[in-house]
Amino acid sequence: MRLLVLGGTSFVGRHLVQAALDDGHAVTVFHRGRTNPDLFSQVERRLGDRSTGNLEALRDGGWDATVDVSAYVPRHVEQALAALDGREGHYVLVSSISAYDPAVATTHESSPTYAEPDPATEQVTAQSYGPLKAACERQAIRSLAPQSPAIVRPTFVAGPHDPTDRFTYWARVVSEGGPVPLAWPDVPVQVIDARDLAAFMLRLATTASSGAFDAVGPFAPLRDMLTAMAPPDVEVDLVDVGPERLDAADITLPLVDGDPASVPLMTRPGTAARGAGLTPRGFRDTARDTAAWDESRGRPPLRVGPSPAQRAELLRGEVVS
């Protein structure tokens, strides 16, 4: 298959390209040439910049399928599909579970998504991210009609090469053993391994599957996720320090915030995705491989979560039973 990946050198995109190469597909990557520019020397590269509308590199060529992992505002979708002008093949768009409006969300992929954001809004913030992703979905459907795209809505994506460090934080502290401070131990957390997400998107591309899919792994209360993540030979004590202590210290824990509105987005069954071939691995496998990758990169300071000194300061609560 001739596969075009819009954004293919960072995290999810790099796992997708690797999976496609492993399966023998001919891959073209459209990217800015800034992130990991020397990665995948064997693929065809098309350089451009969606933020400025520079898509000239897509004006020629044709593909059997296109997987779009770098669309964050509807203009990105509209301009890319206009530049490809019907040469994209089957289109797979990476959206987000955040596209759902949690106030009215059900457990099905037909749940209402956010209404259209301000058309002048292109600033991606915690508040605008979900509505903008929902607008990207609608733009893809409009631009491709009467054909239908595949829309993939992952929850938190985890695994090696994660630039956010959200899951990596927990993988690191759990692998170290000893006391681990947390809050909201009963709040559900749901992640998907980037490698499983990549394999699923490739499957949608090769089978020309259409529709919306919640690409989610298992969900569990935070305490259960961390217990499952612990290596067999490591003893971990989970210590509930309470949200008040976090607030007093101005510390945020990755993946959890105790907001009841997030529960509908962290308990998705993913029935349609599993029926279409998604096979998610468990927390322990993802945590083990993430910790190994973290070790291989030298365990740099993490972008999120309390530092070791802050964790020591927080550890004054009761052990979670």
Secondary structure by P-SEA (a helix, b strand, c coil): cbbbbcccccaaaaaaaaaaaaaccbbbbbccccccccccccbbbbbbbcccccccccccccccbbbbcccccaaaaaaaaaaacccccbbbbbcccccccccccccccccccccccccccccccccaaaaaaaaaaaaaaaaaccbbbbbbbbcccccccccccaaaaaaaaaaaccccccccccbbbbbbcaaaaaaaaaaaaaaccccccccccccccaaaaaaaaccccbbbbbbcccaaaaaaaccccccccccccccccccccaaaaaaabbbbbcaaaaaaaaaaaaaaaccccccccccaaaaaaaccccccc
